[in-house]
Amino acid sequence: MHDDRTGQVAVIFVSFRNGADVIGYGEAAAAMDALAAAQPGYRGVDSAREADGMGITVSYWADDAAAIAWRNHPEHAAIRDSGRARWYDRYSVTVARVERGYDWVRP
């Protein structure tokens, strides 16, 4: 279960990894998770990756300014460049405002 995300900004990152440099990717992903969590306005993350390399990461931010500050963070920008050069075949980013959300848990 997660906190109510109504009004937060969701940055939806859909990526397709190429399988190169698995260790380097793992280290970079862990570093970015920790760095994002330390940013003002960070509200959480949900992430999943399929065996074929397709992944979806949704990061949540208090507002547009926080999401944009994360996009522009110098360390994040450097890792993004590394991702383009080494780890990803392609990716897309979609930014949306959360209008409502629901949880369900098996009883």
N, C-alpha and C positions, 0 to 999 in steps of 0.2 A: 504494500500500500504506500502511496506517496501523499505528500501534502497537496492541498488544493492548489492547482496551477493556474486557475482562472486569472487572466490578465497578464500572465507572463509571456515572454517572447520565446518561442521554440525555434532553434536552429537545427534543421534536419539535414544531416550529412549522409548521403548515400554514396558508397564508394565500392569500387571494384579493384581489389588488390591483384597484383601479378605474381605473387609468390616469391619475389626477390627479397633477399636480406631479411629473413624472418626475425632474427634476433635484434637487428637494428630497429626494425619496425616496432617490435614489442617494447623495446626500451624507450623509443620516442613516444609511443602511445601512452605508456605509464607516466612519462614526464609531462605530457600535455594534460593528462587527467589531473595530476597534482597541481599543475600551474593554473588550469582553469578553475579548480576548486578554491584557489586562493584569491581569485579576482573579485572585486566589488560587484555585487549584483548577481553572482552565480547562484543558481537555485537547484542544480542537480543535473544528472545525466542518465539516460537509458541507452543501452547499446547491445547489439547482437551481430554476429558474423556467421555466415554459412561456410561450409567446408569448401565451396567453390570460389571463395574470396569475396563474395558480395556482403557488404556490411551496412548497417544503418545505425547511426549515432544521433540521438536527439539531445542537445544540451538546452537547458532552460535558464533564462535570464530575467531579471526583474523588469527590464525595460529595453527599448531600442539602444539607448546610449551604452548600456552594459554589454549588449551583444556586439555592437560595433567596436567598442574598446577591446573586446576579446579578439575579434577579427583582425584588428590593427596591432595587437600586442607583438613587439619585435620577435620574441622567441617563437610565438605561434606562427608568424609569417615565415621565419626561417625553416621551421619544420614543414610547413605547407609547401615550400619550395623543394625540400628534400622529398616529400611525398610525390610531387609531380615528376621529379627526376628519377626516383628509384622504385617506389612502392605501389603506385596506382596506375592502372590503365585508363581509368576515367573516374570522375565523381561529379555529383551535383549537390548544390546547397539550396535549400528552400527555407525562407524565414516566414514564420506565421505567429499570430497572436492566439493564445489559447482562450477559447470562448467558454468551454466547459470540459469536464473530464469525469470518467467513471472508473471505479474499481470493482472487481469481482473476485472472490476467493472461494474455493471449494469448501463447503461446510464439512 
